[in-house]
Amino acid sequence: MENPNYSVVEINGPDAAFRPVEKSRGKNAKQVTWVLLLKAHRAVGCVAWLATVLWALLGTIKKRLIFRQGVAMDSEKLGKGKLLFRVIKMFLVTSLAILAFEVVAYFKGWHYFRNPHLHMPGTSDIQGLLHLVYVGWLTFRADYIAPLIQALSQFCVVLFIIQSLDRLVLCLGCFWIKFKKIKPRFEGDPFKSDDVEGLGYEYPMVLVQIPMCNEREVYEQSISAVCQLDWPKDRILIQVLDDSDDESIQWLIKAEVAKWSQKGINIIYRHRLVRTGYKAGNLKSAMSCDYVKDYEYVAIFDADFQPNPDFLKSTVPHFKDNPELGLVQARWSFVNKDENLLTRLQNINLCFHFEVEQQVNGVFLNFFGFNGTAGVWRIKALEESGGWLERTTVEDMDIAVRAHLNGWKFIYLNDVKVLCEVPESYEAYRKQQHRWHSGPMQLFRLCLPAIITSKIAIWKKANLILLFFLLRKLILPFYSFTLFCIILPLTMFVPEAELPVWVICYVPVFMSFLNILPAPKSFPFIVPYLLFENTMSVTKFNAMVSGLFQLGSSYEWVVTKKAGRSSESDLLAAAERESKTMNQTQMYRGASESELSELNQLKEQKESAAAPKKVNKIYRKELTLAFLLLTASVRSLLAAQGVHFYFLLFQGVTFLLVGLDLIGEQMS
């Protein structure tokens, strides 16, 4: 090959003799028949799938609602909580009675309800006693009931428009941030020393806190992730703040802390004997330690959060040369967002919250509500703002508002994400939402005098009172529940106060479209998202009322149940640990034989602990509203109102699924 005797010729295209012959293939009757058969097979498959789903739903209704197999009734602990259920039940009974009356009138040919502006029959046209009663009902309805419903519906529509405009402005602000590529940045290497030699690095002292309470499923993941943070070991201290009342869980957490302490991690275990104040009391107790004065910043992670190793190096540098900065908040990312339909719908809401609300408020206002975890506080800001207070169940929002009133600024980092979980069952999600919506109203009552008398600018006071509290925490659940769960079904029986189609369909769909933009993969779930948000308005409205009027349920704190889902990196780390079980005893060289045997017993107990059998609950308020909406859909069908019928039907079915605790079942 040193002296090649060949030449290379470039061929631009095949010769005519080698070109493939194009054959025109005509479709014969046999091929057309096969195509039609394939399409028919797909259609039959879709029908069969729908029939299977419907049959399964009917079977579940029969099993859970009629025979009560494997279910438990959702009990209201307080009499105040039953008031809303009685009101909804009263509306249902009234609607059923009116529907029966309307059905009789329909079959007798008294179709006055189809057009509320028809001429009312005179005395000579009365066909009997029942007809007389029906005409009297129409007159009473038009003169007394319709004006009240119209006034309330118009008020709710105005609130609905205001809240929609607020969402639209937030989305426009987010688009502007994306267009201008605005995000917090820090210059150079913030930890490099300024000495003459320039050889050293100065890292600030950072305290990391992991508050937890009976977190058997997730304690190991969170402690492991925090212990792997990339930060000098002599400049960091990890506090595991365990409020567990189960001794077996306490020993498991102690063993995990001891394991990492043997590896040279500066980590300590703290357990309170007097467990008051829930999470706020736990954090307050930890901050009262004498050694805390040696630290400048504190990072907080809930028990299910798994920060990346570079978390501190991505957040702490923003504090340098920025003495007014009090908080750096990171974004949440969810390991189980595709677990079932409920987690997918939660992911839509939380993506909008972080991508739009937190980012826009952080860029333009330097203020937002602290999310309670995945954030770094300047300890001086916490101390000057009064520290952690136990007066509400939203201690994170409480300290954020007080820090804002003291002039501290906040930064939100949308690019720094921390893995965590969302609730996978409707029961856990419902309790979480109750706490998240009752606490802000309770806090609003307590903070209103301080906001009014504070020295911050008037526009900041207006933002806190009108937007942060009233519009987004009070008005949203009020109009959503009142408009779509009460007024809409009632207008089917009082057509004089009928809601326009744009209120029922067009604007809600557009707003749902805006909410889904930060999570584009969730577009197929836009309709379930819209219906489910209306369904959750019952829980949010009930929580808002209990917090606003300081009812007993506003002080309830229930730890959100975790499933212990692992990320891909966690699974790889677990496999690596499993392969090194032969060297496990070397980690406990400093421990005695009795301690080793105790740890082995705890490990066996952890592995043999069986998961409790799941018991589905029946939620009475949701079921009653389901029957109310389905009753109204029948009335709209008689009146030939197509859009109203489909909306009420699908909304009623959604309430039915939620009431039977089916929304959290496994769905791909």
C-alpha positions as CSV (number, residue, x, y, z in Angstrom):
1,M,0.0,0.0,0.0
2,E,3.0,2.3,0.0
3,N,2.8,2.8,-3.8
4,P,-0.9,2.6,-4.6
5,N,-1.8,2.1,-8.2
6,Y,-5.5,3.0,-8.0
7,S,-7.3,6.3,-8.4
8,V,-10.4,7.6,-6.5
9,V,-13.3,8.9,-8.6
10,E,-16.1,10.8,-6.8
11,I,-19.5,9.8,-7.9
12,N,-22.2,12.4,-7.4
13,G,-25.1,10.2,-8.1
14,P,-26.1,6.7,-9.4
15,D,-26.1,6.0,-13.0
16,A,-29.4,5.8,-14.8
17,A,-29.0,2.1,-15.2
18,F,-28.7,1.6,-11.5
19,R,-31.5,3.9,-10.4
20,P,-34.4,2.1,-8.7
21,V,-37.5,1.8,-10.9
22,E,-40.4,3.7,-9.4
23,K,-43.5,1.5,-9.3
24,S,-46.9,3.0,-8.8
25,R,-48.6,0.8,-6.4
26,G,-52.3,1.0,-6.6
27,K,-54.5,0.2,-3.6
28,N,-56.7,-2.8,-4.2
29,A,-59.9,-3.7,-2.4
30,K,-58.1,-6.1,0.0
31,Q,-55.8,-3.4,1.3
32,V,-58.7,-1.0,1.8
33,T,-60.5,-3.7,3.8
34,W,-57.4,-4.2,6.0
35,V,-57.1,-0.5,6.7
36,L,-60.8,-0.3,7.7
37,L,-60.4,-3.3,9.9
38,L,-57.5,-1.8,11.7
39,K,-59.4,1.5,12.3
40,A,-62.4,-0.5,13.5
41,H,-60.1,-2.4,15.9
42,R,-58.7,0.8,17.4
43,A,-62.2,2.2,17.8
44,V,-63.4,-0.9,19.5
45,G,-60.3,-0.9,21.7
46,C,-61.0,2.7,22.8
47,V,-64.7,1.8,23.6
48,A,-63.6,-1.3,25.5
49,W,-61.1,0.8,27.5
50,L,-63.8,3.4,28.4
51,A,-66.2,0.6,29.3
52,T,-63.5,-1.0,31.6
53,V,-62.8,2.3,33.3
54,L,-66.5,3.0,33.8
55,W,-67.1,-0.5,35.1
56,A,-64.2,-0.2,37.5
57,L,-65.5,3.1,38.8
58,L,-69.0,1.7,39.3
59,G,-67.4,-1.3,41.1
60,T,-65.4,1.0,43.4
61,I,-68.5,3.1,44.2
62,K,-70.3,-0.1,45.1
63,K,-67.5,-1.4,47.2
64,R,-66.5,1.8,49.0
65,L,-69.8,3.8,49.2
66,I,-72.4,1.0,49.6
67,F,-70.6,-1.9,51.3
68,R,-67.9,0.3,53.0
69,Q,-65.2,-2.3,52.3
70,G,-61.7,-1.1,53.2
71,V,-62.7,2.5,53.8
72,A,-63.2,4.8,56.8
73,M,-65.3,7.9,57.1
74,D,-63.4,11.2,57.4
75,S,-64.3,12.4,60.8
76,E,-64.5,16.0,61.7
77,K,-62.9,16.5,65.1
78,L,-64.5,19.9,65.7
79,G,-68.1,21.0,65.5
80,K,-67.1,24.0,63.5
81,G,-65.8,21.8,60.7
82,K,-69.3,20.1,60.4
83,L,-71.0,23.4,59.7
84,L,-69.8,23.6,56.1
85,F,-70.9,20.0,55.5
86,R,-74.4,20.8,56.8
87,V,-74.7,23.9,54.5
88,I,-73.7,21.8,51.5
89,K,-76.1,19.1,52.5
90,M,-78.9,21.6,52.8
91,F,-78.1,22.9,49.2
92,L,-78.2,19.3,48.0
93,V,-81.6,18.5,49.5
94,T,-83.0,21.7,48.2
95,S,-81.6,21.1,44.7
96,L,-83.1,17.5,44.7
97,A,-86.5,18.9,45.6
98,I,-86.4,21.6,43.0
99,L,-85.2,19.1,40.4
100,A,-88.1,16.7,41.1
101,F,-90.5,19.7,40.7
102,E,-88.8,20.7,37.4
103,V,-88.9,17.2,36.0
104,V,-92.7,17.0,36.7
105,A,-93.1,20.4,35.0
106,Y,-91.0,19.3,32.1
107,F,-93.2,16.2,31.4
108,K,-96.4,18.3,31.8
109,G,-95.2,20.8,29.2
110,W,-94.6,23.8,31.5
111,H,-91.3,24.8,29.9
112,Y,-91.1,28.2,31.4
113,F,-87.6,27.5,32.8
114,R,-86.1,27.3,29.3
115,N,-86.4,31.0,29.0
116,P,-86.7,33.2,32.1
117,H,-88.1,36.1,30.1
118,L,-91.2,34.2,28.9
119,H,-94.6,35.7,29.7
120,M,-95.8,34.3,33.0
121,P,-99.2,32.6,32.7
122,G,-102.2,34.5,34.1
123,T,-104.9,33.3,36.4
124,S,-107.1,32.0,33.5
125,D,-104.2,29.8,32.3
126,I,-103.7,27.9,35.5
127,Q,-104.3,24.2,35.0
128,G,-104.5,23.0,38.5
129,L,-103.1,23.2,42.0
130,L,-99.6,21.9,41.1
131,H,-99.5,24.4,38.2
132,L,-100.4,27.2,40.6
133,V,-97.6,26.2,43.0
134,Y,-95.1,26.0,40.1
135,V,-96.1,29.5,38.8
136,G,-95.8,30.8,42.4
137,W,-92.3,29.3,42.7
138,L,-91.3,31.0,39.4
139,T,-92.5,34.4,40.6
140,F,-90.9,34.0,44.0
141,R,-87.6,32.9,42.4
142,A,-87.5,35.8,40.0
143,D,-88.4,38.4,42.6
144,Y,-86.4,37.3,45.7
145,I,-83.9,34.6,45.0
146,A,-82.5,35.6,41.7
147,P,-81.4,39.1,42.8
148,L,-79.4,37.7,45.7
149,I,-77.6,35.1,43.6
150,Q,-77.0,37.7,40.9
151,A,-75.4,40.1,43.4
152,L,-73.2,37.4,44.9
153,S,-72.2,36.0,41.5
154,Q,-71.3,39.4,40.2
155,F,-69.1,40.1,43.3
156,C,-67.4,36.7,42.8
157,V,-66.9,37.4,39.1
158,V,-65.2,40.7,39.9
159,L,-62.8,38.9,42.3
160,F,-62.2,36.2,39.7
161,I,-61.2,38.9,37.1
162,I,-58.9,40.7,39.6
163,Q,-57.2,37.4,40.5
164,S,-56.9,36.4,36.9
165,L,-55.2,39.8,36.1
166,D,-52.8,39.2,38.9
167,R,-51.9,35.8,37.5
168,L,-51.5,37.4,34.0
169,V,-49.2,40.1,35.4
170,L,-47.0,37.5,37.1
171,C,-46.7,35.5,33.9
172,L,-45.7,38.6,32.0
173,G,-43.1,39.3,34.6
174,C,-41.8,35.8,34.2
175,F,-41.6,36.2,30.5
176,W,-39.7,39.4,30.9
177,I,-37.2,37.7,33.2
178,K,-36.6,34.9,30.7
179,F,-36.3,37.4,27.8
180,K,-33.8,39.6,29.6
181,K,-32.1,36.6,31.3
182,I,-32.3,38.2,34.7
183,K,-31.0,36.1,37.6
184,P,-28.9,36.7,40.7
185,R,-25.2,36.3,40.1
186,F,-22.0,36.7,42.1
187,E,-18.6,37.7,40.6
188,G,-15.4,35.7,40.7
189,D,-14.5,33.4,43.6
190,P,-16.1,34.8,46.7
191,F,-14.2,32.6,49.1
192,K,-10.7,33.5,47.9
193,S,-8.7,35.2,50.6
194,D,-7.5,38.8,50.2
195,D,-4.2,38.3,51.9
196,V,-0.9,39.2,50.2
197,E,0.1,35.6,49.4
198,G,-3.4,34.8,48.0
199,L,-3.0,31.1,48.9
200,G,-5.9,30.7,51.3
201,Y,-9.7,30.6,51.2
202,E,-12.1,32.0,53.7
203,Y,-15.3,30.0,54.1
204,P,-17.9,31.4,56.5
205,M,-19.2,29.3,59.4
206,V,-22.5,27.6,58.3
207,L,-25.0,25.8,60.5
208,V,-27.2,23.2,58.8
209,Q,-30.4,22.1,60.5
210,I,-32.6,19.1,59.7
211,P,-35.8,19.3,61.7
212,M,-37.8,16.0,61.7
213,C,-40.6,14.2,63.5
214,N,-41.2,10.4,63.1
215,E,-39.6,10.5,59.7
216,R,-38.8,6.8,59.4
217,E,-39.1,6.7,55.6
218,V,-36.8,9.6,54.8
219,Y,-34.4,10.4,57.6
220,E,-31.5,8.3,56.1
221,Q,-31.7,10.0,52.7
222,S,-31.7,13.6,54.1
223,I,-28.9,13.0,56.6
224,S,-26.8,11.3,53.9
225,A,-27.3,14.1,51.4
226,V,-26.5,16.9,53.9
227,C,-23.4,15.1,55.2
228,Q,-22.1,15.1,51.6
229,L,-22.3,18.9,51.2
230,D,-19.1,20.3,49.7
231,W,-17.9,22.6,52.5
232,P,-14.8,22.5,54.8
233,K,-15.5,20.2,57.7
234,D,-14.2,22.7,60.3
235,R,-16.6,25.4,58.9
236,I,-19.9,23.5,59.1
237,L,-22.0,21.9,61.8
238,I,-25.0,19.7,61.1
239,Q,-27.9,19.6,63.7
240,V,-30.3,16.7,63.4
241,L,-33.3,18.1,65.3
242,D,-35.4,15.0,66.1
243,D,-38.9,15.6,67.6
244,S,-39.9,11.9,67.2
245,D,-42.0,10.4,70.0
246,D,-41.3,6.9,68.8
247,E,-38.3,5.5,70.6
248,S,-37.4,3.0,67.8
249,I,-37.2,5.9,65.3
250,Q,-35.1,7.9,67.7
251,W,-32.6,5.1,68.0
252,L,-32.5,4.7,64.2
253,I,-31.7,8.3,63.7
254,K,-29.1,8.2,66.5
255,A,-27.4,5.3,64.7
256,E,-27.4,7.2,61.4
257,V,-25.8,10.2,63.1
258,A,-23.3,8.1,64.8
259,K,-22.3,6.4,61.5
260,W,-21.6,9.8,59.9
261,S,-19.8,11.1,63.0
262,Q,-17.5,8.1,62.7
263,K,-16.6,9.2,59.2
264,G,-15.4,12.6,60.5
265,I,-18.6,14.7,59.8
266,N,-19.3,17.4,62.3
267,I,-22.9,16.3,63.2
268,I,-24.9,16.2,66.4
269,Y,-28.2,14.8,67.5
270,R,-30.7,16.8,69.4
271,H,-34.0,15.7,71.0
272,R,-36.4,17.8,73.0
273,L,-38.0,16.5,76.1
274,V,-40.8,19.1,75.9
275,R,-42.1,19.1,72.3
276,T,-44.0,22.4,72.1
277,G,-44.5,24.7,69.2
278,Y,-44.1,22.0,66.5
279,K,-41.4,22.9,63.9
280,A,-41.0,26.5,65.1
281,G,-40.4,25.3,68.7
282,N,-37.8,22.8,67.4
283,L,-35.9,25.4,65.5
284,K,-36.1,27.9,68.3
285,S,-34.7,25.4,70.7
286,A,-31.8,24.6,68.4
287,M,-31.0,28.3,67.9
288,S,-30.7,28.8,71.6
289,C,-27.5,26.7,71.9
290,D,-24.4,28.6,73.0
291,Y,-22.3,27.5,70.0
292,V,-24.7,29.1,67.5
293,K,-23.2,32.5,68.1
294,D,-20.0,31.3,66.3
295,Y,-22.0,30.8,63.0
296,E,-23.0,33.4,60.4
297,Y,-25.5,31.5,58.3
298,V,-28.0,28.7,58.8
299,A,-29.3,26.4,56.1
300,I,-32.6,24.5,56.8
301,F,-33.7,21.2,55.1
302,D,-36.8,19.3,55.9
303,A,-36.5,15.5,56.4
304,D,-37.4,14.6,52.8
305,F,-35.0,17.1,51.2
306,Q,-31.8,15.9,49.5
307,P,-29.5,18.9,48.5
308,N,-26.8,18.5,45.9
309,P,-23.2,18.6,47.2
310,D,-22.7,22.1,45.7
311,F,-25.7,23.6,47.4
312,L,-23.8,25.8,49.9
313,K,-21.3,27.0,47.2
314,S,-24.3,28.0,45.0
315,T,-26.2,29.9,47.7
316,V,-23.8,31.3,50.4
317,P,-21.7,33.4,48.0
318,H,-24.7,35.7,47.4
319,F,-24.4,37.0,50.9
320,K,-20.9,38.4,50.4
321,D,-20.8,42.2,49.9
322,N,-24.6,42.3,50.3
323,P,-25.3,43.2,53.9
324,E,-29.0,43.8,53.4
325,L,-29.6,40.2,52.1
326,G,-31.3,38.0,54.7
327,L,-32.5,35.0,52.8
328,V,-31.5,32.9,49.8
329,Q,-34.2,30.5,48.7
330,A,-33.7,27.5,46.4
331,R,-36.2,25.8,44.2
332,W,-37.8,22.4,45.0
333,S,-37.6,19.5,42.6
334,F,-39.7,16.4,43.0
335,V,-38.5,12.8,42.8
336,N,-42.1,11.3,42.6
337,K,-43.9,13.9,40.4
338,D,-44.9,11.1,38.0
339,E,-46.0,8.6,40.6
340,N,-49.8,9.1,40.1
341,L,-52.3,11.6,38.9
342,L,-52.3,13.5,42.2
343,T,-48.5,14.0,42.1
344,R,-48.7,15.2,38.5
345,L,-51.3,17.8,39.4
346,Q,-49.3,19.0,42.4
347,N,-46.3,19.3,40.2
348,I,-48.2,21.8,38.0
349,N,-49.1,24.0,41.0
350,L,-45.7,24.0,42.5
351,C,-43.8,24.6,39.3
352,F,-46.0,27.7,38.8
353,H,-45.3,28.8,42.4
354,F,-41.5,28.6,42.1
355,E,-41.0,29.4,38.4
356,V,-43.4,32.4,38.3
357,E,-44.5,33.6,41.8
358,Q,-41.3,33.2,43.7
359,Q,-39.0,34.3,40.9
360,V,-41.0,37.4,39.9
361,N,-41.4,38.5,43.5
362,G,-37.8,37.9,44.2
363,V,-36.6,39.9,41.1
364,F,-38.9,42.8,41.3
365,L,-39.8,43.1,45.0
366,N,-36.9,41.3,46.8
367,F,-39.6,39.6,49.0
368,F,-41.5,36.4,48.9
369,G,-42.7,33.8,51.4
370,F,-40.0,31.6,52.8
371,N,-40.8,28.0,51.8
372,G,-39.6,26.7,55.2
373,T,-36.8,24.5,53.7
374,A,-34.1,24.5,51.1
375,G,-33.1,28.0,52.1
376,V,-30.1,29.8,53.8
377,W,-30.7,32.5,56.4
378,R,-28.3,35.1,57.7
379,I,-28.5,34.4,61.5
380,K,-28.4,38.1,62.2
381,A,-31.6,38.6,60.1
382,L,-33.4,35.9,62.2
383,E,-32.3,37.4,65.5
384,E,-33.2,41.0,64.5
385,S,-36.6,39.8,63.3
386,G,-37.5,38.2,66.6
387,G,-36.5,34.6,65.8
388,W,-38.8,31.6,65.4
389,L,-42.2,32.1,66.9
390,E,-44.7,29.4,67.8
391,R,-47.9,31.4,67.3
392,T,-48.9,29.9,63.9
393,T,-48.5,26.7,61.9
394,V,-46.7,28.7,59.1
395,E,-43.6,29.7,61.0
396,D,-41.7,30.1,57.7
397,M,-44.1,32.8,56.4
398,D,-44.1,34.4,59.8
399,I,-40.4,35.0,59.9
400,A,-40.3,36.1,56.3
401,V,-42.9,38.8,56.8
402,R,-41.2,40.0,60.0
403,A,-37.8,40.1,58.3
404,H,-39.4,42.1,55.4
405,L,-40.8,44.6,57.8
406,N,-37.3,45.0,59.3
407,G,-35.9,45.9,55.8
408,W,-34.2,42.6,54.9
409,K,-34.1,41.5,51.3
410,F,-34.5,38.1,49.8
411,I,-33.1,36.3,46.7
412,Y,-34.6,33.4,44.9
413,L,-32.4,31.0,42.9
414,N,-34.5,29.2,40.2
415,D,-31.4,27.3,39.0
416,V,-30.5,25.7,42.3
417,K,-32.8,22.8,42.8
418,V,-33.3,20.5,45.9
419,L,-34.9,17.1,45.5
420,C,-37.9,16.3,47.7
421,E,-41.3,14.6,47.7
422,V,-44.9,15.6,47.2
423,P,-47.7,13.8,49.0
424,E,-48.8,10.7,47.2
425,S,-52.2,10.2,48.9
426,Y,-55.1,12.6,49.0
427,E,-55.4,12.4,52.8
428,A,-51.8,13.6,53.2
429,Y,-52.2,16.3,50.5
430,R,-55.5,17.5,52.0
431,K,-54.0,17.9,55.5
432,Q,-51.0,19.7,54.0
433,Q,-53.2,22.2,52.1
434,H,-55.3,22.8,55.2
435,R,-52.2,23.9,57.1
436,W,-50.9,26.0,54.2
437,H,-54.2,27.9,53.9
438,S,-55.3,28.2,57.5
439,G,-51.9,29.5,58.8
440,P,-51.6,32.5,56.5
441,M,-55.0,33.8,57.6
442,Q,-54.1,33.3,61.2
443,L,-50.8,35.1,60.6
444,F,-52.7,37.9,58.8
445,R,-54.7,38.7,61.9
446,L,-51.5,38.8,64.0
447,C,-49.3,40.8,61.6
448,L,-51.8,43.4,60.3
449,P,-51.1,45.9,63.1
450,A,-47.4,45.5,62.7
451,I,-47.6,46.0,58.9
452,I,-49.7,49.2,59.3
453,T,-47.3,50.7,61.9
454,S,-44.1,49.6,60.2
455,K,-41.6,52.0,58.6
456,I,-41.4,50.3,55.2
457,A,-42.7,52.1,52.1
458,I,-46.5,52.4,51.5
459,W,-46.4,50.4,48.3
460,K,-44.7,47.6,50.2
461,K,-47.5,47.7,52.8
462,A,-50.1,47.6,50.1
463,N,-48.3,44.6,48.4
464,L,-48.3,42.7,51.7
465,I,-51.9,43.4,52.7
466,L,-53.7,43.5,49.3
467,L,-51.7,41.0,47.2
468,F,-49.7,38.7,49.5
469,F,-52.5,38.1,52.0
470,L,-55.9,39.2,50.8
471,L,-55.8,38.4,47.0
472,R,-53.6,35.2,47.0
473,K,-54.5,33.7,50.4
474,L,-58.1,34.8,51.1
475,I,-59.9,35.9,47.8
476,L,-58.7,32.9,45.7
477,P,-60.2,30.1,47.8
478,F,-63.3,32.2,48.6
479,Y,-64.4,32.9,45.0
480,S,-63.2,29.5,43.7
481,F,-65.4,27.6,46.2
482,T,-68.4,30.1,46.1
483,L,-68.5,30.6,42.4
484,F,-67.9,27.1,41.0
485,C,-69.2,24.9,43.8
486,I,-72.2,26.8,45.1
487,I,-73.4,29.6,42.7
488,L,-72.9,27.6,39.5
489,P,-75.1,24.7,40.5
490,L,-77.7,27.0,42.0
491,T,-78.0,29.1,38.8
492,M,-79.2,25.9,37.0
493,F,-82.3,26.1,39.2
494,V,-82.4,29.9,39.0
495,P,-81.8,30.7,35.3
496,E,-82.4,34.4,35.8
497,A,-78.9,34.5,37.5
498,E,-77.2,32.3,34.9
499,L,-73.4,32.7,34.7
500,P,-71.9,33.5,31.3
501,V,-70.0,30.9,29.4
502,W,-66.7,32.9,29.5
503,V,-66.7,32.7,33.3
504,I,-67.3,29.0,33.3
505,C,-65.1,27.9,30.5
506,Y,-63.0,30.3,28.5
507,V,-61.2,32.3,31.3
508,P,-60.6,29.3,33.6
509,V,-59.1,27.3,30.7
510,F,-56.9,30.2,29.7
511,M,-55.7,30.6,33.3
512,S,-55.0,26.9,33.6
513,F,-53.0,27.2,30.4
514,L,-50.9,29.9,32.0
515,N,-50.4,27.8,35.1
516,I,-49.2,24.8,33.1
517,L,-46.6,26.8,31.1
518,P,-43.8,26.2,33.6
519,A,-44.5,22.5,33.4
520,P,-45.0,21.9,29.6
521,K,-45.0,18.1,29.9
522,S,-48.2,18.4,31.9
523,F,-50.3,19.9,29.0
524,P,-52.3,16.6,28.6
525,F,-53.5,17.1,32.2
526,I,-55.0,20.6,31.7
527,V,-58.6,19.5,32.1
528,P,-58.0,17.3,35.1
529,Y,-56.0,20.1,36.6
530,L,-58.8,22.7,36.2
531,L,-61.4,20.3,37.7
532,F,-59.2,19.2,40.5
533,E,-58.3,22.8,41.5
534,N,-62.0,23.5,41.8
535,T,-62.4,20.4,43.9
536,M,-59.6,21.4,46.3
537,S,-61.3,24.8,46.8
538,V,-63.5,23.1,49.4
539,T,-60.6,22.2,51.6
540,K,-58.9,25.6,51.0
541,F,-62.0,27.5,51.8
542,N,-62.6,25.6,55.0
543,A,-59.0,26.1,56.0
544,M,-59.2,29.8,55.2
545,V,-62.3,30.3,57.3
546,S,-60.8,28.4,60.2
547,G,-57.6,30.5,60.1
548,L,-59.4,33.8,59.7
549,F,-61.7,33.3,62.6
550,Q,-59.1,31.3,64.7
551,L,-61.1,28.1,64.9
552,G,-59.5,25.1,66.6
553,S,-58.5,23.4,63.4
554,S,-56.2,26.3,62.4
555,Y,-53.8,25.2,65.2
556,E,-53.5,21.6,64.0
557,W,-50.1,20.4,62.8
558,V,-50.0,17.0,61.1
559,V,-46.6,15.9,59.7
560,T,-47.0,15.2,55.9
561,K,-46.6,11.5,55.3
562,K,-43.6,10.6,53.2
563,A,-43.0,7.6,50.9
564,G,-39.2,7.6,51.0
565,R,-38.8,7.9,47.2
566,S,-35.2,7.9,46.1
567,S,-33.5,9.6,43.2
568,E,-31.3,7.8,40.7
569,S,-28.2,8.8,42.5
570,D,-29.6,7.6,45.8
571,L,-30.3,4.2,44.2
572,L,-26.7,3.9,42.9
573,A,-25.4,4.9,46.4
574,A,-27.6,2.2,48.0
575,A,-26.2,-0.4,45.6
576,E,-22.7,0.6,46.5
577,R,-23.4,0.4,50.2
578,E,-24.9,-3.0,49.7
579,S,-21.7,-4.2,48.0
580,K,-19.7,-3.1,51.0
581,T,-21.6,-4.8,53.8
582,M,-18.6,-7.0,54.6
583,N,-16.7,-3.8,55.8
584,Q,-19.6,-2.4,57.8
585,T,-18.1,-3.3,61.2
586,Q,-15.1,-1.1,60.5
587,M,-17.3,2.0,60.7
588,Y,-18.1,1.2,64.3
589,R,-14.5,0.5,65.5
590,G,-15.0,2.9,68.4
591,A,-18.2,1.4,69.5
592,S,-18.6,-1.3,72.2
593,E,-20.0,-4.8,71.6
594,S,-23.3,-3.9,73.3
595,E,-23.7,-0.9,71.1
596,L,-23.0,-2.9,68.0
597,S,-25.6,-5.5,68.9
598,E,-28.1,-2.8,69.7
599,L,-27.5,-1.2,66.3
600,N,-27.9,-4.6,64.6
601,Q,-31.2,-5.2,66.3
602,L,-32.4,-1.8,65.2
603,K,-31.4,-2.6,61.6
604,E,-33.3,-5.9,61.7
605,Q,-36.3,-4.1,63.2
606,K,-36.2,-1.5,60.4
607,E,-35.9,-4.1,57.7
608,S,-38.7,-6.3,59.2
609,A,-41.1,-3.3,59.7
610,A,-44.1,-4.0,57.4
611,A,-45.9,-1.2,55.7
612,P,-49.3,-0.6,57.3
613,K,-52.3,-1.6,55.1
614,K,-53.7,1.3,53.3
615,V,-57.3,2.3,54.3
616,N,-59.1,4.6,51.9
617,K,-61.3,7.3,53.4
618,I,-64.7,8.6,52.3
619,Y,-64.9,12.4,52.3
620,R,-68.4,13.5,53.0
621,K,-68.2,17.2,51.9
622,E,-66.7,16.2,48.5
623,L,-69.3,13.4,48.0
624,T,-72.2,15.7,48.8
625,L,-70.9,18.4,46.4
626,A,-70.5,15.7,43.8
627,F,-74.2,14.8,44.0
628,L,-75.1,18.5,44.1
629,L,-73.2,19.1,40.9
630,L,-74.5,16.0,39.2
631,T,-78.1,17.1,40.1
632,A,-77.4,20.5,38.6
633,S,-76.1,18.8,35.4
634,V,-79.4,16.9,35.0
635,R,-81.2,20.3,35.4
636,S,-79.0,21.9,32.7
637,L,-79.7,18.9,30.4
638,L,-83.4,19.6,30.7
639,A,-82.7,23.2,29.8
640,A,-80.5,22.2,26.9
641,Q,-77.5,24.1,28.2
642,G,-74.6,22.2,26.6
643,V,-71.5,23.9,28.1
644,H,-73.0,24.0,31.6
645,F,-74.0,20.4,31.4
646,Y,-70.6,19.1,30.5
647,F,-68.8,21.3,33.0
648,L,-71.1,20.3,35.8
649,L,-70.9,16.6,34.8
650,F,-67.1,16.4,34.7
651,Q,-66.8,18.5,37.8
652,G,-69.3,16.3,39.6
653,V,-67.4,13.2,38.6
654,T,-64.1,14.8,39.8
655,F,-65.7,15.4,43.2
656,L,-66.9,11.8,43.2
657,L,-63.4,10.5,42.6
658,V,-61.9,12.7,45.3
659,G,-64.7,11.8,47.7
660,L,-64.1,8.1,47.2
661,D,-60.3,8.7,47.7
662,L,-59.5,7.5,44.1
663,I,-57.5,10.6,43.0
664,G,-54.3,9.2,44.6
665,E,-54.5,5.7,43.1
666,Q,-51.8,4.5,40.8
667,M,-52.3,6.1,37.3
668,S,-49.7,6.3,34.6
